[in-house]
Amino acid sequence: MELRDLKSFIEVASHKSFTKAAAHSYLTQPSLSKAVKKLEDELHVELFDRSTRSLRLTDAGRIVFQQGQKALCALGELDILLDEMKEVVVGEIKMGVPPLIGTLFFPEIARNFHDKYPKVTLELVELGAKRITQLVESGEIDLGIIVLPASETKFDVYPFIEDEFVLYLHEDHHLAKNKVVTISDLKDEKFILFSEDFALHDYIKQSCEEAGFTPEISYQSSQWDLIIELVSSNLGITLMPISIYYKQTNQNVKIIPIEKPHLYWKLGLITKKDAYHSFALKELLKMLEKNENSSNDT
């Protein structure tokens, strides 16, 4: 079996048409037909059902198509594997990070990784955790940092960082003099939250509902700094990780610890279950896990 014949068959099967496959692959229809017929003769099976108007795979054709794709994918990894054998670390890692997490952690991650592997590019895909989870599952990005929990049947999950939620409010707010607050204390407040495609939105709503009320949401945003600005204008309160407080610069914004219950922001790294990990991705995961272990020891 020749590789070019297998590629021709997969091209035709993918487009379900010799005509479309020819236009896409810059091969002629006779060349594609000849390659498919040669493959059928070698395997002693019919790959396409030609009795219908539209081109359809036979049962044998589906098997050859699926296994052929796997074979081509494995061959496509050959150069990467050979480079790794030579200890040449190059390439690109697509990393999904929600905006809030990106602000807090990505610059340091990128700087530390670039210092060690300057030929590897870290491409940041900045979206909500829900969308990042979908992109990791579909294989469109290599790695995601999301709010846990995550499905361990779909992903390999690595704990990353844990941070505590606190209440953010204006210094003139009636709760500003409290040393601590409970979630129940906030039942009559107007909340400013992340948009609905962010995991934090659901987490805050769920925490309030477990405390016996549904939060009144006055504003939603995808940007943490805009949320802080709205709090600074005394337009509502928000709950966010304490680490954000040290990034913001509004002097009239106060934070107050939350108790009964304490709320924690548990972040994790996810990769697609059983997906191939390049050497560069393995090294990035090692670095991030090492940082997580170091933060736990302090």
C-alpha positions in Angstrom: 0.0 0.0 0.0 1.4 3.4 -1.0 1.0 6.4 1.2 -0.1 8.7 -1.6 -3.0 6.2 -2.5 -4.2 6.3 1.1 -4.0 10.1 1.2 -6.0 10.2 -2.1 -8.7 7.9 -0.6 -9.0 10.0 2.6 -9.2 13.2 0.5 -12.1 11.8 -1.5 -13.8 10.3 1.6 -13.5 13.6 3.5 -15.1 15.6 0.7 -17.6 12.8 -0.3 -16.8 13.7 -3.9 -14.1 13.0 -6.4 -14.7 16.5 -8.0 -14.4 18.4 -4.7 -11.4 16.3 -3.6 -9.7 17.1 -7.0 -10.3 20.8 -6.5 -8.9 20.8 -3.0 -5.9 18.5 -3.5 -4.9 19.9 -7.0 -5.0 16.3 -8.3 -7.1 15.3 -11.3 -10.2 13.2 -10.9 -8.7 10.3 -13.0 -5.6 10.3 -10.7 -7.8 10.1 -7.6 -10.0 7.4 -9.2 -7.0 5.4 -10.1 -5.5 5.7 -6.6 -8.8 4.5 -4.9 -9.2 1.6 -7.4 -5.6 0.5 -6.7 -6.2 0.6 -3.0 -9.4 -1.4 -3.4 -7.5 -4.0 -5.4 -4.7 -4.3 -2.9 -7.2 -4.7 0.1 -9.7 -6.8 -1.9 -12.6 -4.7 -0.7 -14.9 -2.0 -2.1 -14.3 1.3 -0.3 -17.2 3.3 -1.8 -20.8 2.5 -2.5 -21.1 3.8 -6.1 -24.8 2.7 -6.5 -26.2 5.9 -5.1 -26.0 9.5 -6.4 -23.9 10.7 -3.5 -20.6 9.0 -2.7 -20.8 6.9 0.5 -18.3 4.8 2.3 -18.9 1.0 2.6 -18.4 -0.7 6.0 -14.8 -1.6 4.8 -14.3 2.0 3.6 -15.2 3.4 7.1 -12.6 1.1 8.7 -9.9 2.1 6.2 -10.8 5.8 6.6 -10.6 5.7 10.4 -7.4 3.7 10.5 -5.9 5.7 7.7 -6.4 8.9 9.5 -4.7 7.5 12.6 -1.8 6.4 10.5 -1.4 9.7 8.8 -1.6 11.5 12.2 1.1 9.2 13.6 3.3 9.9 10.6 2.7 13.7 11.1 4.1 13.4 14.6 7.3 11.8 13.3 9.2 15.1 12.8 8.3 16.2 16.3 9.4 12.9 17.9 12.7 13.0 16.0 13.3 16.6 17.1 12.6 15.6 20.7 15.1 12.7 20.4 17.7 15.3 19.3 16.6 17.5 22.3 15.6 20.3 20.0 12.7 22.0 21.7 10.8 24.2 19.2 7.2 24.8 18.4 4.0 26.3 19.8 1.7 25.6 22.7 -1.8 26.9 22.6 -2.9 27.7 26.2 -6.5 28.6 27.2 -6.7 31.0 30.1 -9.8 33.0 31.4 -9.0 36.7 31.5 -8.8 36.9 35.3 -6.4 34.0 35.5 -4.4 35.4 32.6 -4.0 38.7 34.4 -2.8 37.1 37.6 -0.6 34.2 36.4 0.1 34.2 32.6 2.9 36.9 32.4 5.0 35.0 35.0 4.3 31.7 33.3 5.3 33.0 29.9 8.4 34.7 31.2 9.7 31.7 33.1 9.0 29.3 30.3 10.6 31.6 27.7 13.8 31.9 29.8 14.2 28.1 29.6 12.8 27.4 26.2 13.1 30.5 24.0 12.2 28.7 20.8 8.8 27.6 22.0 5.9 30.1 21.6 3.1 30.2 24.1 0.0 31.3 22.4 -2.6 32.7 24.8 -6.3 32.0 24.0 -8.2 34.2 26.4 -11.8 33.0 27.0 -14.2 31.9 29.7 -13.4 28.6 31.5 -16.5 26.9 29.9 -15.3 27.7 26.4 -11.8 26.7 27.2 -13.0 23.3 28.4 -14.7 22.8 25.1 -11.6 23.7 23.1 -9.4 21.4 25.1 -11.9 18.6 24.6 -12.0 19.2 20.8 -8.2 19.3 20.6 -8.1 22.9 19.3 -5.9 24.0 22.2 -3.3 22.0 24.1 -3.8 23.1 27.7 -6.3 25.0 29.7 -6.3 26.6 33.2 -9.8 26.4 34.5 -11.8 26.6 37.7 -12.1 23.1 39.2 -13.8 20.6 39.2 -13.3 19.2 35.7 -14.4 15.8 34.2 -11.6 13.3 34.9 -13.1 11.0 32.3 -12.5 13.6 29.5 -9.4 15.3 30.9 -6.1 14.8 32.7 -6.4 17.2 35.6 -3.5 18.7 37.5 -4.1 20.9 40.5 -2.6 24.4 40.1 -3.4 27.1 42.6 -6.0 27.7 45.4 -7.0 31.2 46.4 -9.6 32.5 48.8 -12.6 34.6 47.8 -13.2 37.9 49.7 -15.9 40.6 49.5 -15.1 43.7 47.5 -17.0 46.8 48.3 -16.8 50.6 48.4 -15.3 52.1 51.6 -18.6 53.9 52.3 -20.7 50.7 52.0 -22.7 49.9 55.2 -20.8 46.6 55.5 -17.4 48.2 55.1 -16.8 48.3 58.9 -17.4 44.6 59.4 -14.3 42.5 60.2 -15.9 39.5 58.4 -19.2 38.7 56.5 -21.2 35.6 55.7 -22.8 35.0 52.3 -26.2 35.4 54.0 -25.2 39.0 55.0 -25.3 39.8 51.2 -28.8 38.7 50.4 -30.1 42.3 49.9 -27.0 43.5 48.0 -26.6 44.2 44.3 -24.0 42.0 42.8 -21.5 42.7 40.0 -20.4 39.5 38.4 -18.5 38.0 35.5 -20.6 37.2 32.5 -22.5 33.9 32.3 -19.9 32.1 30.1 -17.5 32.4 33.1 -17.3 29.6 35.7 -17.1 32.2 38.4 -20.6 33.5 37.5 -22.1 30.1 38.3 -19.9 29.6 41.3 -21.1 32.8 43.0 -24.8 32.2 42.1 -24.6 28.7 43.5 -22.9 29.8 46.7 -25.7 32.4 47.3 -28.4 29.9 46.5 -26.9 27.5 49.0 -27.1 30.3 51.5 -30.8 30.6 50.8 -31.2 33.4 48.3 -30.8 34.3 44.6 -28.4 37.2 44.1 -29.7 40.3 42.4 -27.2 40.9 39.6 -27.0 44.6 38.6 -24.0 44.4 36.2 -22.1 41.7 34.3 -18.7 42.0 32.6 -16.0 39.8 31.1 -13.3 42.1 32.5 -12.2 42.0 36.1 -10.9 45.6 36.1 -14.3 47.0 34.9 -16.0 45.0 37.7 -13.6 46.7 40.2 -14.3 50.1 38.7 -18.1 49.6 39.1 -17.5 48.6 42.8 -15.3 51.7 43.1 -18.3 53.8 41.9 -20.4 52.2 44.7 -22.7 50.5 42.2 -22.6 47.1 43.9 -20.5 44.5 45.5 -18.6 41.6 44.1 -16.8 38.4 45.3 -13.5 37.6 43.8 -10.2 36.0 44.7 -8.1 38.0 47.2 -5.1 38.1 44.8 -7.0 40.5 42.5 -6.9 43.1 45.3 -3.2 43.5 45.0 -3.5 44.1 41.2 -6.2 46.8 41.4 -5.4 50.5 42.3 -8.7 51.9 43.5 -8.1 53.2 47.1 -11.8 53.4 47.9 -12.3 49.7 47.4 -12.1 47.5 50.5 -12.0 43.8 51.0 -13.6 41.8 53.8 -13.0 38.1 54.6 -15.9 35.7 54.1 -16.8 33.0 56.6 -19.6 30.4 57.0 -18.6 29.1 54.5 -15.2 30.1 53.3 -15.1 30.2 49.5 -12.1 29.0 47.6 -11.0 29.5 44.0 -9.5 26.1 43.0 -7.7 26.2 39.7 -6.5 23.3 37.7 -4.6 22.5 34.5 -6.4 20.3 32.0 -5.3 18.4 28.9 -7.4 16.1 26.7 -7.5 12.6 28.1 -4.9 10.3 26.3 -3.9 13.1 23.9 -0.3 13.3 22.6 1.9 15.6 24.7 4.8 17.2 22.9 8.1 17.5 24.8 7.5 21.2 25.2 4.0 20.7 26.7 5.4 18.1 29.1 8.0 20.6 30.2 5.4 23.3 30.7 3.2 21.0 32.8 6.2 20.1 34.9 7.1 23.7 35.5 3.5 24.6 36.4 3.2 21.6 38.8 6.5 22.5 40.4 5.2 26.1 41.0 2.0 24.7 42.5 3.9 22.4 44.8 6.2 25.3 45.8 3.3 27.6 46.6 1.8 24.8 48.8 5.0 24.5 50.8 5.1 28.2 51.7 
